[in-house]
C-alpha cells in the first residue's frame, strides 16, 4: 500500500533517481545532482494507491506496522533528519525548532534521542502541546525568544520573517538550517545582529539515500513516535485546508481506498 504524507506546508515528493556520474553524485551529495528526479514531482505517485519506483531508490519498511504510521517517516521524516544534520547540532547541544508539523515533530524526537535540549517555537497552540508531550524543554510562540541561546536552529515554517528571529536566538558560531523547499522573502539582515560572531545560515535541499537509511535505522532503534491524522484519499483538499488552518497535529496522511 502506498500512502501520501503531507505536513509543514510541504508535499510528498521524494528522491527517485540521479545521474550517478556528476561530481555531486560522486561526492555522496546526490541531493544536489542537476538531473535528480522526484516521485510526486517528476513522476506520478504522490496521490496514487500504488507507485512504481526504481529499486535503488526504495526503502524496505516493516510488514507488520501500520502503513499510515510509516508514511510520514519517508518524506517528512527523512527531510527532517537531513535538516537536523545540516543544523550542525553539537552533541548535547541546544536546538530551536521553528514550526512544528510533520517533519518537525519527528526531527525533534531524533534530536532528543541524541541528547539535545530542544525548544519549539510555533504559532499553533496544539502543536506546542504536542511538543511538550514529546519531551521538549520549552514551547513558545513563533516570534518568542527561547529561554536560552541556541547552538542550532531549524526553520520548518516557510516564513522568511522568522529567519532574522532565529538568527538572533543563536549563540556564537550557531547554525540556522532552513528546511523548506519554499520560503517567503527574507527581510534585510543586519550583519551585527544576525550574522556576526560566525553565525551560519544554511539551506536544505532534498536528501540523499544515506539520509533515508540513517533516519529509518534511528527511528526503529529509538522508537520514534509518529503522530498522524488520517484522511481518505478523496478528501485531500480538506487535508490541505486543515494544514493551512493549523488543524493538523503532526502529519496528515491520505489513505487509499
C-alpha positions as CSV (number, residue, x, y, z in Angstrom):
1,X,0.0,0.0,0.0
2,X,1.3,3.4,-0.9
3,X,0.3,6.5,1.2
4,X,0.9,10.1,0.7
5,X,2.0,12.2,3.7
6,X,1.9,15.9,3.9
7,X,2.9,18.5,6.5
8,X,4.8,21.6,7.2
9,X,3.1,23.1,4.1
10,X,5.1,20.6,2.0
11,X,4.0,17.7,-0.2
12,X,5.0,14.1,-0.6
13,X,7.8,14.3,-3.2
14,X,10.9,12.1,-2.6
15,X,14.2,11.3,-4.4
16,X,13.6,9.0,-7.3
17,X,16.7,9.0,-9.4
18,X,20.1,10.7,-10.1
19,X,22.6,10.5,-12.9
20,X,25.2,8.8,-10.6
21,X,28.1,10.3,-12.5
22,X,28.2,14.0,-11.9
23,X,30.6,15.5,-9.3
24,X,27.8,15.8,-6.7
25,X,26.9,12.1,-7.0
26,X,30.5,11.0,-6.9
27,X,31.0,13.0,-3.7
28,X,27.9,11.5,-2.0
29,X,25.9,14.6,-2.4
30,X,23.3,13.2,-4.8
31,X,20.6,15.5,-3.5
32,X,22.4,18.2,-5.5
33,X,22.5,16.3,-8.7
34,X,21.3,18.6,-11.6
35,X,19.5,15.6,-13.1
36,X,17.8,14.4,-10.0
37,X,14.1,13.4,-10.2
38,X,11.4,13.0,-7.6
39,X,8.3,10.8,-7.3
40,X,5.3,13.1,-6.9
41,X,7.0,15.8,-8.9
42,X,8.8,14.4,-12.0
43,X,6.8,11.1,-11.9
44,X,3.3,10.2,-10.8
45,X,2.8,8.6,-7.5
46,X,2.2,11.3,-4.9
47,X,-1.6,10.8,-4.9
48,X,-1.9,7.2,-6.0
49,X,-2.7,3.8,-4.4
50,X,0.5,2.3,-5.8
51,X,3.7,3.7,-7.3
52,X,6.5,2.3,-9.4
53,X,9.9,3.4,-8.3
54,X,13.5,2.3,-9.1
55,X,14.6,-0.4,-6.7
56,X,17.8,1.5,-5.9
57,X,15.8,4.4,-4.5
58,X,13.3,2.4,-2.5
59,X,13.4,1.7,1.2
60,X,12.4,-1.6,2.8
61,X,9.8,-1.0,5.5
62,X,8.4,-3.4,8.2
63,X,5.5,-5.5,7.0
64,X,3.9,-5.7,10.5
65,X,3.4,-2.0,11.1
66,X,0.5,0.4,10.3
67,X,1.3,1.9,6.8
68,X,-0.3,5.2,7.9
69,X,2.3,5.5,10.6
70,X,5.2,4.5,8.3
71,X,4.3,7.0,5.6
72,X,5.4,10.1,7.5
73,X,8.8,8.6,8.2
74,X,9.6,8.8,4.5
75,X,9.3,12.3,3.0
76,X,8.7,14.2,6.3
77,X,11.0,12.2,8.5
78,X,13.9,11.9,6.1
79,X,14.0,15.6,5.2
80,X,13.6,16.5,8.9
81,X,16.6,14.3,9.6
82,X,18.7,15.9,6.9
83,X,17.7,19.3,8.3
84,X,18.9,18.2,11.7
85,X,22.2,17.2,10.2
86,X,22.5,20.5,8.3
87,X,21.9,22.4,11.5
88,X,25.3,21.2,12.8
89,X,23.8,20.4,16.2
90,X,26.7,19.5,18.5
91,X,26.5,16.6,21.0
92,X,24.2,17.6,23.9
93,X,23.5,20.9,22.2
94,X,20.6,23.3,22.3
95,X,18.3,23.2,19.3
96,X,15.5,25.5,18.4
97,X,12.7,24.3,16.1
98,X,10.5,26.9,14.3
99,X,7.2,25.4,13.1
100,X,6.1,22.0,14.4
101,X,4.4,19.9,11.8
102,X,5.1,16.6,10.1
103,X,8.9,16.9,9.7
104,X,9.5,18.9,12.9
105,X,7.8,16.5,15.3
106,X,10.0,13.7,14.0
107,X,13.2,15.7,13.9
108,X,12.6,16.9,17.5
109,X,12.4,13.3,18.6
110,X,15.6,12.4,16.8
111,X,17.4,15.3,18.4
112,X,16.1,14.3,21.9
113,X,17.2,10.7,21.4
114,X,20.7,12.1,20.7
115,X,20.8,14.0,23.9
116,X,19.9,17.5,22.8
117,X,17.9,20.1,24.6
118,X,15.0,21.1,22.3
119,X,13.0,24.3,22.3
120,X,10.0,24.6,20.0
121,X,8.6,27.9,18.7
122,X,5.4,27.8,16.7
123,X,2.1,29.7,16.2
124,X,-0.1,26.7,16.9
125,X,-1.2,26.1,20.5
126,X,-2.0,22.4,19.7
127,X,1.5,21.9,18.3
128,X,3.1,23.4,21.4
129,X,1.1,21.0,23.5
130,X,2.3,18.1,21.3
131,X,5.9,19.3,21.5
132,X,5.8,19.3,25.3
133,X,4.1,15.9,25.3
134,X,7.0,14.6,23.2
135,X,9.5,15.8,25.8
136,X,10.9,19.2,24.5
137,X,12.3,21.6,27.2
138,X,10.0,24.5,26.2
139,X,7.4,25.5,23.7
140,X,6.6,29.1,22.8
141,X,5.2,31.4,20.1
142,X,6.9,31.6,16.7
143,X,8.3,35.0,17.4
144,X,9.2,34.4,21.0
145,X,12.8,34.2,22.3
146,X,13.8,30.7,23.5
147,X,14.7,30.6,27.2
148,X,18.4,30.2,26.3
149,X,20.7,30.9,23.4
150,X,20.8,28.1,20.8
151,X,23.6,26.1,19.2
152,X,21.5,25.3,16.3
153,X,18.0,26.0,14.8
154,X,15.8,24.6,12.1
155,X,13.2,26.7,10.3
156,X,10.4,24.4,9.1
157,X,7.8,27.1,8.7
158,X,8.0,28.7,5.2
159,X,8.1,32.2,6.7
160,X,11.1,34.3,5.8
161,X,10.3,36.8,8.6
162,X,11.4,34.1,11.0
163,X,15.0,33.9,9.6
164,X,16.3,37.0,11.5
165,X,14.3,36.0,14.6
166,X,16.0,32.6,14.6
167,X,19.5,34.0,13.8
168,X,19.2,36.4,16.8
169,X,18.5,33.4,19.0
170,X,21.7,31.7,18.0
171,X,24.8,31.6,20.3
172,X,28.2,32.4,18.8
173,X,29.0,30.1,15.8
174,X,25.4,28.8,15.8
175,X,23.8,27.5,12.7
176,X,20.3,28.0,11.2
177,X,19.1,25.4,8.7
178,X,16.1,26.4,6.5
179,X,14.3,23.2,5.7
180,X,11.5,24.3,3.3
181,X,11.5,23.9,-0.5
182,X,9.7,27.3,-0.5
183,X,10.3,30.3,1.7
184,X,8.7,33.7,1.7
185,X,11.0,36.7,1.3
186,X,13.7,37.2,4.0
187,X,13.8,40.7,5.4
188,X,17.1,42.7,5.2
189,X,19.5,41.2,7.7
190,X,21.7,43.3,10.0
191,X,25.2,42.0,9.9
192,X,26.0,42.7,13.6
193,X,22.7,41.4,15.0
194,X,22.2,38.4,12.8
195,X,25.4,37.1,11.3
196,X,28.4,38.4,13.2
197,X,30.3,36.1,15.6
198,X,30.3,33.4,12.9
199,X,26.6,32.6,12.9
200,X,25.7,30.4,9.9
201,X,22.7,30.4,7.6
202,X,22.2,27.2,5.5
203,X,19.6,25.8,3.2
204,X,18.4,22.2,2.9
205,X,17.8,20.6,-0.5
206,X,16.1,17.2,-0.6
207,X,18.0,14.3,0.8
208,X,20.4,11.6,0.0
209,X,19.6,7.9,0.2
210,X,22.1,7.6,3.1
211,X,20.0,10.1,5.0
212,X,17.0,7.8,4.5
213,X,18.8,4.7,5.6
214,X,20.3,6.5,8.7
215,X,17.0,8.0,9.7
216,X,14.9,4.9,9.3
217,X,17.5,2.9,11.4
218,X,17.4,5.6,14.1
219,X,13.6,5.7,14.1
220,X,13.5,1.9,14.6
221,X,16.2,1.9,17.3
222,X,14.8,4.7,19.5
223,X,11.1,4.1,18.7
224,X,10.2,7.5,17.2
225,X,6.5,8.1,17.6
226,X,4.5,9.2,14.6
227,X,1.5,11.5,15.2
228,X,-0.8,11.3,12.2
229,X,-4.3,12.4,11.2
230,X,-5.8,10.2,8.6
231,X,-7.9,11.4,5.6
232,X,-9.5,9.3,2.8
233,X,-7.7,9.9,-0.5
234,X,-10.7,11.7,-2.0
235,X,-10.5,14.2,0.9
236,X,-7.1,15.5,0.0
237,X,-8.4,19.1,-0.4
238,X,-9.7,19.0,3.2
239,X,-6.3,17.7,4.5
240,X,-4.5,20.6,2.8
241,X,-7.1,23.1,4.1
242,X,-6.7,21.8,7.6
243,X,-2.9,22.1,7.4
244,X,-3.2,25.7,6.3
245,X,-5.6,26.4,9.2
246,X,-3.3,24.7,11.8
247,X,-5.9,22.0,12.4
248,X,-3.5,19.1,12.0
249,X,-1.1,17.9,14.7
250,X,1.9,16.1,13.4
251,X,1.4,14.7,9.9
252,X,-1.6,14.4,7.6
253,X,-1.8,11.0,5.8
254,X,-4.0,10.3,2.9
255,X,-5.2,6.6,3.0
256,X,-6.2,4.9,-0.3
257,X,-9.4,3.0,-0.6
